[in-house]
Amino acid sequence: MPLPSSILNAPDLLQGLEFYYLAFMDLTTDRPVSYYGEGAISWFRIREYGLIQGVELEEELEDLIYHIQQMDSVYLKFRRDEAKPKGA
């Protein structure tokens, strides 16, 4: 079975960004979910993840929080748009 186009044509990550992508993939499984849909990954969980992964410098933790929150914002917008009825 051939790979989907989205996999074959996936963008390459710049060196060093893999950590943020993998962190997002781990943390996205820990987001709150309610009747109204998925919620944002909490600041506390992102910080806790960073500390568990050995991120000790405050500046690096701030970078992790920033990047995860940015990815999360785009992800949640995508999910909201996807849930809208077609033609709305």
N, CA, C and O atoms as a Maestro MAE file, in Angstrom:
{
 s_m_m2io_version
 :::
 2.0.0
}

f_m_ct {
 s_m_title
 :::
 protein
 m_atom[352] {
  # First column is atom index #
  i_m_mmod_type
  r_m_x_coord
  r_m_y_coord
  r_m_z_coord
  i_m_residue_number
  s_m_chain_name
  s_m_pdb_residue_name
  s_m_pdb_atom_name
  i_m_atomic_number
  :::
  1 25 0.849 -1.172 0.000 1 A "MET " " N  " 7
  2 3 0.000 0.000 0.000 1 A "MET " " CA " 6
  3 2 0.901 1.243 0.000 1 A "MET " " C  " 6
  4 15 1.771 1.358 0.863 1 A "MET " " O  " 8
  5 25 0.718 2.161 -0.930 2 A "PRO " " N  " 7
  6 3 1.561 3.352 -1.003 2 A "PRO " " CA " 6
  7 2 1.255 4.330 0.131 2 A "PRO " " C  " 6
  8 15 0.146 4.366 0.664 2 A "PRO " " O  " 8
  9 25 2.257 5.109 0.479 3 A "LEU " " N  " 7
  10 3 2.083 6.122 1.527 3 A "LEU " " CA " 6
  11 2 1.219 7.265 1.023 3 A "LEU " " C  " 6
  12 15 1.281 7.606 -0.158 3 A "LEU " " O  " 8
  13 25 0.407 7.867 1.900 4 A "PRO " " N  " 7
  14 3 -0.405 9.015 1.482 4 A "PRO " " CA " 6
  15 2 0.476 10.197 1.097 4 A "PRO " " C  " 6
  16 15 1.605 10.327 1.568 4 A "PRO " " O  " 8
  17 25 -0.052 11.043 0.245 5 A "SER " " N  " 7
  18 3 0.670 12.224 -0.222 5 A "SER " " CA " 6
  19 2 1.125 13.113 0.937 5 A "SER " " C  " 6
  20 15 2.215 13.684 0.898 5 A "SER " " O  " 8
  21 25 0.277 13.227 1.972 6 A "SER " " N  " 7
  22 3 0.640 14.084 3.108 6 A "SER " " CA " 6
  23 2 1.883 13.576 3.835 6 A "SER " " C  " 6
  24 15 2.612 14.365 4.436 6 A "SER " " O  " 8
  25 25 2.126 12.291 3.786 7 A "ILE " " N  " 7
  26 3 3.329 11.722 4.400 7 A "ILE " " CA " 6
  27 2 4.511 11.870 3.447 7 A "ILE " " C  " 6
  28 15 5.597 12.283 3.853 7 A "ILE " " O  " 8
  29 25 4.297 11.536 2.200 8 A "LEU " " N  " 7
  30 3 5.377 11.631 1.218 8 A "LEU " " CA " 6
  31 2 5.889 13.063 1.060 8 A "LEU " " C  " 6
  32 15 7.082 13.280 0.847 8 A "LEU " " O  " 8
  33 25 4.989 14.033 1.163 9 A "ASN " " N  " 7
  34 3 5.356 15.430 0.953 9 A "ASN " " CA " 6
  35 2 5.460 16.221 2.257 9 A "ASN " " C  " 6
  36 15 5.375 17.449 2.247 9 A "ASN " " O  " 8
  37 25 5.641 15.531 3.362 10 A "ALA " " N  " 7
  38 3 5.741 16.209 4.659 10 A "ALA " " CA " 6
  39 2 6.979 17.108 4.686 10 A "ALA " " C  " 6
  40 15 8.026 16.739 4.154 10 A "ALA " " O  " 8
  41 25 6.861 18.275 5.299 11 A "PRO " " N  " 7
  42 3 8.019 19.170 5.365 11 A "PRO " " CA " 6
  43 2 9.101 18.617 6.280 11 A "PRO " " C  " 6
  44 15 8.808 17.895 7.233 11 A "PRO " " O  " 8
  45 25 10.336 18.955 5.992 12 A "ASP " " N  " 7
  46 3 11.449 18.597 6.865 12 A "ASP " " CA " 6
  47 2 11.516 19.623 7.994 12 A "ASP " " C  " 6
  48 15 11.351 20.821 7.769 12 A "ASP " " O  " 8
  49 25 11.760 19.137 9.207 13 A "LEU " " N  " 7
  50 3 11.937 20.042 10.337 13 A "LEU " " CA " 6
  51 2 13.375 20.530 10.385 13 A "LEU " " C  " 6
  52 15 14.307 19.777 10.099 13 A "LEU " " O  " 8
  53 25 13.547 21.777 10.744 14 A "LEU " " N  " 7
  54 3 14.896 22.294 10.931 14 A "LEU " " CA " 6
  55 2 15.527 21.596 12.124 14 A "LEU " " C  " 6
  56 15 14.837 21.194 13.060 14 A "LEU " " O  " 8
  57 25 16.838 21.458 12.078 15 A "GLN " " N  " 7
  58 3 17.553 20.779 13.147 15 A "GLN " " CA " 6
  59 2 17.230 21.439 14.488 15 A "GLN " " C  " 6
  60 15 17.270 22.663 14.608 15 A "GLN " " O  " 8
  61 25 16.914 20.633 15.483 16 A "GLY " " N  " 7
  62 3 16.596 21.138 16.809 16 A "GLY " " CA " 6
  63 2 15.108 21.277 17.079 16 A "GLY " " C  " 6
  64 15 14.697 21.388 18.234 16 A "GLY " " O  " 8
  65 25 14.293 21.271 16.027 17 A "LEU " " N  " 7
  66 3 12.848 21.432 16.224 17 A "LEU " " CA " 6
  67 2 12.130 20.116 16.492 17 A "LEU " " C  " 6
  68 15 10.959 20.112 16.870 17 A "LEU " " O  " 8
  69 25 12.822 19.005 16.299 18 A "GLU " " N  " 7
  70 3 12.202 17.709 16.537 18 A "GLU " " CA " 6
  71 2 11.722 17.582 17.973 18 A "GLU " " C  " 6
  72 15 10.682 16.977 18.232 18 A "GLU " " O  " 8
  73 25 12.483 18.157 18.917 19 A "PHE " " N  " 7
  74 3 12.108 18.088 20.330 19 A "PHE " " CA " 6
  75 2 10.727 18.688 20.551 19 A "PHE " " C  " 6
  76 15 9.905 18.112 21.265 19 A "PHE " " O  " 8
  77 25 10.468 19.839 19.945 20 A "TYR " " N  " 7
  78 3 9.176 20.501 20.123 20 A "TYR " " CA " 6
  79 2 8.048 19.686 19.484 20 A "TYR " " C  " 6
  80 15 6.962 19.562 20.051 20 A "TYR " " O  " 8
  81 25 8.312 19.143 18.320 21 A "TYR " " N  " 7
  82 3 7.297 18.325 17.642 21 A "TYR " " CA " 6
  83 2 6.968 17.082 18.477 21 A "TYR " " C  " 6
  84 15 5.798 16.763 18.686 21 A "TYR " " O  " 8
  85 25 7.997 16.388 18.947 22 A "LEU " " N  " 7
  86 3 7.761 15.185 19.744 22 A "LEU " " CA " 6
  87 2 7.084 15.529 21.066 22 A "LEU " " C  " 6
  88 15 6.235 14.779 21.546 22 A "LEU " " O  " 8
  89 25 7.460 16.664 21.653 23 A "ALA " " N  " 7
  90 3 6.808 17.108 22.893 23 A "ALA " " CA " 6
  91 2 5.327 17.357 22.641 23 A "ALA " " C  " 6
  92 15 4.481 16.954 23.439 23 A "ALA " " O  " 8
  93 25 5.015 18.021 21.532 24 A "PHE " " N  " 7
  94 3 3.606 18.277 21.214 24 A "PHE " " CA " 6
  95 2 2.847 16.968 21.032 24 A "PHE " " C  " 6
  96 15 1.728 16.824 21.525 24 A "PHE " " O  " 8
  97 25 3.444 16.024 20.335 25 A "MET " " N  " 7
  98 3 2.771 14.743 20.104 25 A "MET " " CA " 6
  99 2 2.535 14.010 21.426 25 A "MET " " C  " 6
  100 15 1.496 13.372 21.593 25 A "MET " " O  " 8
  101 25 3.474 14.087 22.363 26 A "ASP " " N  " 7
  102 3 3.277 13.472 23.676 26 A "ASP " " CA " 6
  103 2 2.203 14.214 24.465 26 A "ASP " " C  " 6
  104 15 1.317 13.592 25.051 26 A "ASP " " O  " 8
  105 25 2.282 15.539 24.481 27 A "LEU " " N  " 7
  106 3 1.377 16.339 25.305 27 A "LEU " " CA " 6
  107 2 -0.047 16.388 24.760 27 A "LEU " " C  " 6
  108 15 -0.990 16.585 25.526 27 A "LEU " " O  " 8
  109 25 -0.214 16.218 23.480 28 A "THR " " N  " 7
  110 3 -1.561 16.294 22.910 28 A "THR " " CA " 6
  111 2 -2.451 15.173 23.429 28 A "THR " " C  " 6
  112 15 -3.676 15.291 23.400 28 A "THR " " O  " 8
  113 25 -1.852 14.096 23.901 29 A "THR " " N  " 7
  114 3 -2.636 12.997 24.472 29 A "THR " " CA " 6
  115 2 -3.127 13.326 25.875 29 A "THR " " C  " 6
  116 15 -3.942 12.591 26.433 29 A "THR " " O  " 8
  117 25 -2.639 14.428 26.453 30 A "ASP " " N  " 7
  118 3 -2.961 14.791 27.830 30 A "ASP " " CA " 6
  119 2 -3.869 16.022 27.906 30 A "ASP " " C  " 6
  120 15 -4.042 16.608 28.975 30 A "ASP " " O  " 8
  121 25 -4.441 16.403 26.778 31 A "ARG " " N  " 7
  122 3 -5.294 17.594 26.764 31 A "ARG " " CA " 6
  123 2 -6.660 17.277 27.370 31 A "ARG " " C  " 6
  124 15 -7.124 16.140 27.294 31 A "ARG " " O  " 8
  125 25 -7.309 18.286 27.975 32 A "PRO " " N  " 7
  126 3 -8.662 18.056 28.488 32 A "PRO " " CA " 6
  127 2 -9.664 17.932 27.337 32 A "PRO " " C  " 6
  128 15 -9.545 18.609 26.315 32 A "PRO " " O  " 8
  129 25 -10.629 17.073 27.522 33 A "VAL " " N  " 7
  130 3 -11.679 16.878 26.517 33 A "VAL " " CA " 6
  131 2 -13.019 16.944 27.243 33 A "VAL " " C  " 6
  132 15 -13.192 16.336 28.300 33 A "VAL " " O  " 8
  133 25 -13.958 17.681 26.672 34 A "SER " " N  " 7
  134 3 -15.283 17.793 27.265 34 A "SER " " CA " 6
  135 2 -16.339 17.618 26.176 34 A "SER " " C  " 6
  136 15 -16.029 17.323 25.022 34 A "SER " " O  " 8
  137 25 -17.564 17.804 26.569 35 A "TYR " " N  " 7
  138 3 -18.682 17.729 25.630 35 A "TYR " " CA " 6
  139 2 -18.494 18.733 24.494 35 A "TYR " " C  " 6
  140 15 -18.927 18.491 23.368 35 A "TYR " " O  " 8
  141 25 -17.850 19.851 24.792 36 A "TYR " " N  " 7
  142 3 -17.672 20.918 23.812 36 A "TYR " " CA " 6
  143 2 -16.450 20.722 22.923 36 A "TYR " " C  " 6
  144 15 -16.226 21.505 22.000 36 A "TYR " " O  " 8
  145 25 -15.680 19.717 23.183 37 A "GLY " " N  " 7
  146 3 -14.514 19.434 22.347 37 A "GLY " " CA " 6
  147 2 -13.219 19.415 23.143 37 A "GLY " " C  " 6
  148 15 -13.218 19.314 24.370 37 A "GLY " " O  " 8
  149 25 -12.135 19.514 22.419 38 A "GLU " " N  " 7
  150 3 -10.813 19.455 23.030 38 A "GLU " " CA " 6
  151 2 -10.418 20.814 23.586 38 A "GLU " " C  " 6
  152 15 -10.748 21.854 23.017 38 A "GLU " " O  " 8
  153 25 -9.713 20.789 24.695 39 A "GLY " " N  " 7
  154 3 -9.210 22.014 25.289 39 A "GLY " " CA " 6
  155 2 -7.715 22.147 25.046 39 A "GLY " " C  " 6
  156 15 -7.073 21.239 24.519 39 A "GLY " " O  " 8
  157 25 -7.179 23.280 25.435 40 A "ALA " " N  " 7
  158 3 -5.754 23.561 25.256 40 A "ALA " " CA " 6
  159 2 -4.912 22.772 26.260 40 A "ALA " " C  " 6
  160 15 -5.355 22.478 27.370 40 A "ALA " " O  " 8
  161 25 -3.705 22.442 25.851 41 A "ILE " " N  " 7
  162 3 -2.744 21.813 26.756 41 A "ILE " " CA " 6
  163 2 -2.347 22.867 27.784 41 A "ILE " " C  " 6
  164 15 -2.026 23.997 27.416 41 A "ILE " " O  " 8
  165 25 -2.365 22.517 29.052 42 A "SER " " N  " 7
  166 3 -2.107 23.506 30.097 42 A "SER " " CA " 6
  167 2 -0.619 23.880 30.184 42 A "SER " " C  " 6
  168 15 0.273 23.086 29.884 42 A "SER " " O  " 8
  169 25 -0.407 25.107 30.603 43 A "TRP " " N  " 7
  170 3 0.939 25.631 30.830 43 A "TRP " " CA " 6
  171 2 1.685 24.725 31.805 43 A "TRP " " C  " 6
  172 15 2.855 24.406 31.597 43 A "TRP " " O  " 8
  173 25 0.995 24.312 32.874 44 A "PHE " " N  " 7
  174 3 1.619 23.476 33.892 44 A "PHE " " CA " 6
  175 2 2.106 22.156 33.313 44 A "PHE " " C  " 6
  176 15 3.212 21.711 33.622 44 A "PHE " " O  " 8
  177 25 1.282 21.522 32.469 45 A "ARG " " N  " 7
  178 3 1.667 20.229 31.894 45 A "ARG " " CA " 6
  179 2 2.864 20.373 30.958 45 A "ARG " " C  " 6
  180 15 3.735 19.504 30.918 45 A "ARG " " O  " 8
  181 25 2.904 21.469 30.208 46 A "ILE " " N  " 7
  182 3 4.037 21.695 29.309 46 A "ILE " " CA " 6
  183 2 5.316 21.877 30.124 46 A "ILE " " C  " 6
  184 15 6.351 21.285 29.816 46 A "ILE " " O  " 8
  185 25 5.234 22.698 31.162 47 A "ARG " " N  " 7
  186 3 6.400 22.939 32.026 47 A "ARG " " CA " 6
  187 2 6.847 21.643 32.698 47 A "ARG " " C  " 6
  188 15 8.039 21.337 32.743 47 A "ARG " " O  " 8
  189 25 5.888 20.890 33.217 48 A "GLU " " N  " 7
  190 3 6.203 19.614 33.872 48 A "GLU " " CA " 6
  191 2 6.891 18.661 32.891 48 A "GLU " " C  " 6
  192 15 7.864 17.996 33.248 48 A "GLU " " O  " 8
  193 25 6.390 18.596 31.669 49 A "TYR " " N  " 7
  194 3 6.993 17.756 30.641 49 A "TYR " " CA " 6
  195 2 8.449 18.174 30.406 49 A "TYR " " C  " 6
  196 15 9.345 17.331 30.347 49 A "TYR " " O  " 8
  197 25 8.669 19.471 30.274 50 A "GLY " " N  " 7
  198 3 10.021 19.967 30.060 50 A "GLY " " CA " 6
  199 2 10.965 19.565 31.178 50 A "GLY " " C  " 6
  200 15 12.086 19.125 30.922 50 A "GLY " " O  " 8
  201 25 10.516 19.713 32.413 51 A "LEU " " N  " 7
  202 3 11.362 19.351 33.552 51 A "LEU " " CA " 6
  203 2 11.655 17.860 33.574 51 A "LEU " " C  " 6
  204 15 12.777 17.452 33.872 51 A "LEU " " O  " 8
  205 25 10.656 17.047 33.261 52 A "ILE " " N  " 7
  206 3 10.862 15.595 33.212 52 A "ILE " " CA " 6
  207 2 11.868 15.236 32.126 52 A "ILE " " C  " 6
  208 15 12.653 14.303 32.290 52 A "ILE " " O  " 8
  209 25 11.848 15.975 31.013 53 A "GLN " " N  " 7
  210 3 12.771 15.723 29.906 53 A "GLN " " CA " 6
  211 2 14.162 16.302 30.153 53 A "GLN " " C  " 6
  212 15 15.054 16.136 29.321 53 A "GLN " " O  " 8
  213 25 14.357 16.971 31.274 54 A "GLY " " N  " 7
  214 3 15.682 17.491 31.609 54 A "GLY " " CA " 6
  215 2 15.936 18.922 31.181 54 A "GLY " " C  " 6
  216 15 17.078 19.380 31.209 54 A "GLY " " O  " 8
  217 25 14.888 19.642 30.781 55 A "VAL " " N  " 7
  218 3 15.048 21.056 30.433 55 A "VAL " " CA " 6
  219 2 15.131 21.828 31.748 55 A "VAL " " C  " 6
  220 15 14.156 21.888 32.497 55 A "VAL " " O  " 8
  221 25 16.281 22.414 32.027 56 A "GLU " " N  " 7
  222 3 16.487 23.053 33.322 56 A "GLU " " CA " 6
  223 2 16.555 24.568 33.256 56 A "GLU " " C  " 6
  224 15 16.177 25.243 34.213 56 A "GLU " " O  " 8
  225 25 17.026 25.111 32.150 57 A "LEU " " N  " 7
  226 3 17.130 26.557 32.042 57 A "LEU " " CA " 6
  227 2 15.749 27.168 31.836 57 A "LEU " " C  " 6
  228 15 14.964 26.688 31.018 57 A "LEU " " O  " 8
  229 25 15.461 28.229 32.582 58 A "GLU " " N  " 7
  230 3 14.152 28.875 32.491 58 A "GLU " " CA " 6
  231 2 13.858 29.357 31.072 58 A "GLU " " C  " 6
  232 15 12.723 29.261 30.604 58 A "GLU " " O  " 8
  233 25 14.876 29.876 30.388 59 A "GLU " " N  " 7
  234 3 14.691 30.356 29.018 59 A "GLU " " CA " 6
  235 2 14.282 29.219 28.081 59 A "GLU " " C  " 6
  236 15 13.448 29.407 27.195 59 A "GLU " " O  " 8
  237 25 14.869 28.048 28.279 60 A "GLU " " N  " 7
  238 3 14.506 26.901 27.443 60 A "GLU " " CA " 6
  239 2 13.091 26.417 27.762 60 A "GLU " " C  " 6
  240 15 12.365 25.996 26.862 60 A "GLU " " O  " 8
  241 25 12.694 26.474 29.033 61 A "LEU " " N  " 7
  242 3 11.321 26.114 29.390 61 A "LEU " " CA " 6
  243 2 10.334 27.091 28.757 61 A "LEU " " C  " 6
  244 15 9.279 26.683 28.270 61 A "LEU " " O  " 8
  245 25 10.674 28.377 28.762 62 A "GLU " " N  " 7
  246 3 9.818 29.383 28.133 62 A "GLU " " CA " 6
  247 2 9.696 29.129 26.632 62 A "GLU " " C  " 6
  248 15 8.619 29.288 26.058 62 A "GLU " " O  " 8
  249 25 10.803 28.734 25.999 63 A "ASP " " N  " 7
  250 3 10.757 28.393 24.568 63 A "ASP " " CA " 6
  251 2 9.839 27.200 24.331 63 A "ASP " " C  " 6
  252 15 9.034 27.209 23.400 63 A "ASP " " O  " 8
  253 25 9.959 26.184 25.163 64 A "LEU " " N  " 7
  254 3 9.116 24.995 25.027 64 A "LEU " " CA " 6
  255 2 7.646 25.377 25.170 64 A "LEU " " C  " 6
  256 15 6.815 24.975 24.355 64 A "LEU " " O  " 8
  257 25 7.328 26.145 26.194 65 A "ILE " " N  " 7
  258 3 5.943 26.566 26.417 65 A "ILE " " CA " 6
  259 2 5.437 27.356 25.218 65 A "ILE " " C  " 6
  260 15 4.325 27.118 24.747 65 A "ILE " " O  " 8
  261 25 6.231 28.285 24.722 66 A "TYR " " N  " 7
  262 3 5.826 29.107 23.578 66 A "TYR " " CA " 6
  263 2 5.529 28.239 22.352 66 A "TYR " " C  " 6
  264 15 4.474 28.376 21.733 66 A "TYR " " O  " 8
  265 25 6.448 27.358 22.007 67 A "HIS " " N  " 7
  266 3 6.289 26.537 20.799 67 A "HIS " " CA " 6
  267 2 5.099 25.578 20.913 67 A "HIS " " C  " 6
  268 15 4.350 25.402 19.953 67 A "HIS " " O  " 8
  269 25 4.927 24.966 22.073 68 A "ILE " " N  " 7
  270 3 3.806 24.039 22.250 68 A "ILE " " CA " 6
  271 2 2.487 24.799 22.181 68 A "ILE " " C  " 6
  272 15 1.538 24.334 21.549 68 A "ILE " " O  " 8
  273 25 2.417 25.962 22.822 69 A "GLN " " N  " 7
  274 3 1.178 26.740 22.781 69 A "GLN " " CA " 6
  275 2 0.852 27.207 21.364 69 A "GLN " " C  " 6
  276 15 -0.318 27.247 20.983 69 A "GLN " " O  " 8
  277 25 1.858 27.555 20.593 70 A "GLN " " N  " 7
  278 3 1.622 27.964 19.206 70 A "GLN " " CA " 6
  279 2 1.102 26.799 18.374 70 A "GLN " " C  " 6
  280 15 0.142 26.954 17.620 70 A "GLN " " O  " 8
  281 25 1.731 25.636 18.506 71 A "MET " " N  " 7
  282 3 1.261 24.457 17.771 71 A "MET " " CA " 6
  283 2 -0.134 24.066 18.219 71 A "MET " " C  " 6
  284 15 -0.975 23.687 17.404 71 A "MET " " O  " 8
  285 25 -0.374 24.161 19.526 72 A "ASP " " N  " 7
  286 3 -1.673 23.792 20.071 72 A "ASP " " CA " 6
  287 2 -2.768 24.714 19.542 72 A "ASP " " C  " 6
  288 15 -3.866 24.257 19.227 72 A "ASP " " O  " 8
  289 25 -2.479 25.986 19.445 73 A "SER " " N  " 7
  290 3 -3.442 26.954 18.923 73 A "SER " " CA " 6
  291 2 -3.851 26.606 17.487 73 A "SER " " C  " 6
  292 15 -5.033 26.634 17.147 73 A "SER " " O  " 8
  293 25 -2.874 26.284 16.664 74 A "VAL " " N  " 7
  294 3 -3.149 25.916 15.269 74 A "VAL " " CA " 6
  295 2 -3.931 24.600 15.214 74 A "VAL " " C  " 6
  296 15 -4.879 24.462 14.442 74 A "VAL " " O  " 8
  297 25 -3.522 23.648 16.036 75 A "TYR " " N  " 7
  298 3 -4.213 22.355 16.079 75 A "TYR " " CA " 6
  299 2 -5.682 22.535 16.470 75 A "TYR " " C  " 6
  300 15 -6.567 21.980 15.819 75 A "TYR " " O  " 8
  301 25 -5.946 23.308 17.530 76 A "LEU " " N  " 7
  302 3 -7.322 23.494 17.990 76 A "LEU " " CA " 6
  303 2 -8.171 24.222 16.953 76 A "LEU " " C  " 6
  304 15 -9.347 23.902 16.781 76 A "LEU " " O  " 8
  305 25 -7.585 25.197 16.264 77 A "LYS " " N  " 7
  306 3 -8.315 25.886 15.200 77 A "LYS " " CA " 6
  307 2 -8.667 24.901 14.084 77 A "LYS " " C  " 6
  308 15 -9.790 24.907 13.578 77 A "LYS " " O  " 8
  309 25 -7.717 24.066 13.704 78 A "PHE " " N  " 7
  310 3 -7.964 23.043 12.682 78 A "PHE " " CA " 6
  311 2 -9.109 22.128 13.107 78 A "PHE " " C  " 6
  312 15 -9.998 21.832 12.308 78 A "PHE " " O  " 8
  313 25 -9.090 21.682 14.358 79 A "ARG " " N  " 7
  314 3 -10.121 20.772 14.847 79 A "ARG " " CA " 6
  315 2 -11.499 21.454 14.881 79 A "ARG " " C  " 6
  316 15 -12.508 20.826 14.559 79 A "ARG " " O  " 8
  317 25 -11.542 22.736 15.270 80 A "ARG " " N  " 7
  318 3 -12.813 23.472 15.270 80 A "ARG " " CA " 6
  319 2 -13.344 23.619 13.853 80 A "ARG " " C  " 6
  320 15 -14.526 23.394 13.595 80 A "ARG " " O  " 8
  321 25 -12.456 24.000 12.934 81 A "ASP " " N  " 7
  322 3 -12.866 24.158 11.537 81 A "ASP " " CA " 6
  323 2 -13.338 22.830 10.947 81 A "ASP " " C  " 6
  324 15 -14.298 22.790 10.177 81 A "ASP " " O  " 8
  325 25 -12.664 21.757 11.312 82 A "GLU " " N  " 7
  326 3 -13.015 20.429 10.819 82 A "GLU " " CA " 6
  327 2 -14.389 19.996 11.334 82 A "GLU " " C  " 6
  328 15 -15.110 19.268 10.653 82 A "GLU " " O  " 8
  329 25 -14.746 20.445 12.533 83 A "ALA " " N  " 7
  330 3 -16.016 20.043 13.150 83 A "ALA " " CA " 6
  331 2 -17.215 20.840 12.626 83 A "ALA " " C  " 6
  332 15 -18.362 20.442 12.827 83 A "ALA " " O  " 8
  333 25 -16.950 21.964 11.956 84 A "LYS " " N  " 7
  334 3 -18.039 22.779 11.436 84 A "LYS " " CA " 6
  335 2 -18.748 22.030 10.317 84 A "LYS " " C  " 6
  336 15 -18.113 21.328 9.530 84 A "LYS " " O  " 8
  337 25 -20.071 22.184 10.249 85 A "PRO " " N  " 7
  338 3 -20.787 21.561 9.136 85 A "PRO " " CA " 6
  339 2 -20.301 22.115 7.790 85 A "PRO " " C  " 6
  340 15 -19.987 23.299 7.676 85 A "PRO " " O  " 8
  341 25 -20.244 21.285 6.818 86 A "LYS " " N  " 7
  342 3 -19.798 21.711 5.485 86 A "LYS " " CA " 6
  343 2 -20.728 22.791 4.955 86 A "LYS " " C  " 6
  344 15 -21.948 22.678 5.066 86 A "LYS " " O  " 8
  345 25 -20.146 23.841 4.377 87 A "GLY " " N  " 7
  346 3 -20.929 24.936 3.817 87 A "GLY " " CA " 6
  347 2 -21.285 26.000 4.841 87 A "GLY " " C  " 6
  348 15 -21.969 26.968 4.508 87 A "GLY " " O  " 8
  349 25 -20.829 25.839 6.101 88 A "ALA " " N  " 7
  350 3 -21.141 26.841 7.139 88 A "ALA " " CA " 6
  351 2 -20.090 27.923 7.190 88 A "ALA " " C  " 6
  352 15 -20.191 28.844 8.000 88 A "ALA " " O  " 8
  :::
 }
 m_bond[351] {
  # First column is bond index #
  i_m_from
  i_m_to
  i_m_order
  :::
  1 1 2 1
  2 2 3 1
  3 3 4 2
  4 3 5 1
  5 5 6 1
  6 6 7 1
  7 7 8 2
  8 7 9 1
  9 9 10 1
  10 10 11 1
  11 11 12 2
  12 11 13 1
  13 13 14 1
  14 14 15 1
  15 15 16 2
  16 15 17 1
  17 17 18 1
  18 18 19 1
  19 19 20 2
  20 19 21 1
  21 21 22 1
  22 22 23 1
  23 23 24 2
  24 23 25 1
  25 25 26 1
  26 26 27 1
  27 27 28 2
  28 27 29 1
  29 29 30 1
  30 30 31 1
  31 31 32 2
  32 31 33 1
  33 33 34 1
  34 34 35 1
  35 35 36 2
  36 35 37 1
  37 37 38 1
  38 38 39 1
  39 39 40 2
  40 39 41 1
  41 41 42 1
  42 42 43 1
  43 43 44 2
  44 43 45 1
  45 45 46 1
  46 46 47 1
  47 47 48 2
  48 47 49 1
  49 49 50 1
  50 50 51 1
  51 51 52 2
  52 51 53 1
  53 53 54 1
  54 54 55 1
  55 55 56 2
  56 55 57 1
  57 57 58 1
  58 58 59 1
  59 59 60 2
  60 59 61 1
  61 61 62 1
  62 62 63 1
  63 63 64 2
  64 63 65 1
  65 65 66 1
  66 66 67 1
  67 67 68 2
  68 67 69 1
  69 69 70 1
  70 70 71 1
  71 71 72 2
  72 71 73 1
  73 73 74 1
  74 74 75 1
  75 75 76 2
  76 75 77 1
  77 77 78 1
  78 78 79 1
  79 79 80 2
  80 79 81 1
  81 81 82 1
  82 82 83 1
  83 83 84 2
  84 83 85 1
  85 85 86 1
  86 86 87 1
  87 87 88 2
  88 87 89 1
  89 89 90 1
  90 90 91 1
  91 91 92 2
  92 91 93 1
  93 93 94 1
  94 94 95 1
  95 95 96 2
  96 95 97 1
  97 97 98 1
  98 98 99 1
  99 99 100 2
  100 99 101 1
  101 101 102 1
  102 102 103 1
  103 103 104 2
  104 103 105 1
  105 105 106 1
  106 106 107 1
  107 107 108 2
  108 107 109 1
  109 109 110 1
  110 110 111 1
  111 111 112 2
  112 111 113 1
  113 113 114 1
  114 114 115 1
  115 115 116 2
  116 115 117 1
  117 117 118 1
  118 118 119 1
  119 119 120 2
  120 119 121 1
  121 121 122 1
  122 122 123 1
  123 123 124 2
  124 123 125 1
  125 125 126 1
  126 126 127 1
  127 127 128 2
  128 127 129 1
  129 129 130 1
  130 130 131 1
  131 131 132 2
  132 131 133 1
  133 133 134 1
  134 134 135 1
  135 135 136 2
  136 135 137 1
  137 137 138 1
  138 138 139 1
  139 139 140 2
  140 139 141 1
  141 141 142 1
  142 142 143 1
  143 143 144 2
  144 143 145 1
  145 145 146 1
  146 146 147 1
  147 147 148 2
  148 147 149 1
  149 149 150 1
  150 150 151 1
  151 151 152 2
  152 151 153 1
  153 153 154 1
  154 154 155 1
  155 155 156 2
  156 155 157 1
  157 157 158 1
  158 158 159 1
  159 159 160 2
  160 159 161 1
  161 161 162 1
  162 162 163 1
  163 163 164 2
  164 163 165 1
  165 165 166 1
  166 166 167 1
  167 167 168 2
  168 167 169 1
  169 169 170 1
  170 170 171 1
  171 171 172 2
  172 171 173 1
  173 173 174 1
  174 174 175 1
  175 175 176 2
  176 175 177 1
  177 177 178 1
  178 178 179 1
  179 179 180 2
  180 179 181 1
  181 181 182 1
  182 182 183 1
  183 183 184 2
  184 183 185 1
  185 185 186 1
  186 186 187 1
  187 187 188 2
  188 187 189 1
  189 189 190 1
  190 190 191 1
  191 191 192 2
  192 191 193 1
  193 193 194 1
  194 194 195 1
  195 195 196 2
  196 195 197 1
  197 197 198 1
  198 198 199 1
  199 199 200 2
  200 199 201 1
  201 201 202 1
  202 202 203 1
  203 203 204 2
  204 203 205 1
  205 205 206 1
  206 206 207 1
  207 207 208 2
  208 207 209 1
  209 209 210 1
  210 210 211 1
  211 211 212 2
  212 211 213 1
  213 213 214 1
  214 214 215 1
  215 215 216 2
  216 215 217 1
  217 217 218 1
  218 218 219 1
  219 219 220 2
  220 219 221 1
  221 221 222 1
  222 222 223 1
  223 223 224 2
  224 223 225 1
  225 225 226 1
  226 226 227 1
  227 227 228 2
  228 227 229 1
  229 229 230 1
  230 230 231 1
  231 231 232 2
  232 231 233 1
  233 233 234 1
  234 234 235 1
  235 235 236 2
  236 235 237 1
  237 237 238 1
  238 238 239 1
  239 239 240 2
  240 239 241 1
  241 241 242 1
  242 242 243 1
  243 243 244 2
  244 243 245 1
  245 245 246 1
  246 246 247 1
  247 247 248 2
  248 247 249 1
  249 249 250 1
  250 250 251 1
  251 251 252 2
  252 251 253 1
  253 253 254 1
  254 254 255 1
  255 255 256 2
  256 255 257 1
  257 257 258 1
  258 258 259 1
  259 259 260 2
  260 259 261 1
  261 261 262 1
  262 262 263 1
  263 263 264 2
  264 263 265 1
  265 265 266 1
  266 266 267 1
  267 267 268 2
  268 267 269 1
  269 269 270 1
  270 270 271 1
  271 271 272 2
  272 271 273 1
  273 273 274 1
  274 274 275 1
  275 275 276 2
  276 275 277 1
  277 277 278 1
  278 278 279 1
  279 279 280 2
  280 279 281 1
  281 281 282 1
  282 282 283 1
  283 283 284 2
  284 283 285 1
  285 285 286 1
  286 286 287 1
  287 287 288 2
  288 287 289 1
  289 289 290 1
  290 290 291 1
  291 291 292 2
  292 291 293 1
  293 293 294 1
  294 294 295 1
  295 295 296 2
  296 295 297 1
  297 297 298 1
  298 298 299 1
  299 299 300 2
  300 299 301 1
  301 301 302 1
  302 302 303 1
  303 303 304 2
  304 303 305 1
  305 305 306 1
  306 306 307 1
  307 307 308 2
  308 307 309 1
  309 309 310 1
  310 310 311 1
  311 311 312 2
  312 311 313 1
  313 313 314 1
  314 314 315 1
  315 315 316 2
  316 315 317 1
  317 317 318 1
  318 318 319 1
  319 319 320 2
  320 319 321 1
  321 321 322 1
  322 322 323 1
  323 323 324 2
  324 323 325 1
  325 325 326 1
  326 326 327 1
  327 327 328 2
  328 327 329 1
  329 329 330 1
  330 330 331 1
  331 331 332 2
  332 331 333 1
  333 333 334 1
  334 334 335 1
  335 335 336 2
  336 335 337 1
  337 337 338 1
  338 338 339 1
  339 339 340 2
  340 339 341 1
  341 341 342 1
  342 342 343 1
  343 343 344 2
  344 343 345 1
  345 345 346 1
  346 346 347 1
  347 347 348 2
  348 347 349 1
  349 349 350 1
  350 350 351 1
  351 351 352 2
  :::
 }
}
